Amino acid sequence: MPQPPIWDSLWGFLENDTNFYYAIGFLTIAIFVAAFVAVSLISSVDLTQGGFLGIVAGFSMFMLVFFISIFAQRLEGQE
């Protein structure tokens, strides 16, 4: 089966460890947002409750630390 042309550029991007970690981070954010939207559409839960805001704030801080650590690892490799 022939591979689409984007396939080679995608594998070229993912050969580097830090680029792979960035891709996993963005995939995690996309899944979190999709799940959050699905829960808000399916259930009648108030989104301004402390529980939802706490989950979003905690996840945001986790992803911020995740991306900062990747950035620091990339800077470490430049030395």
Sequence and secondary structure as in RCSB ss.txt:
>XXXX:A:sequence
MPQPPIWDSLWGFLENDTNFYYAIGFLTIAIFVAAFVAVSLISSVDLTQGGFLGIVAGFSMFMLVFFISIFAQRL
EGQE
>XXXX:A:secstr
    HHHHHHHHHHTSHHHHHHHHHHHHHHHHHHHHHHHHHHS   TTSHHHHHHHHHHHHHHHHHHHHHHHHHH
HHH 
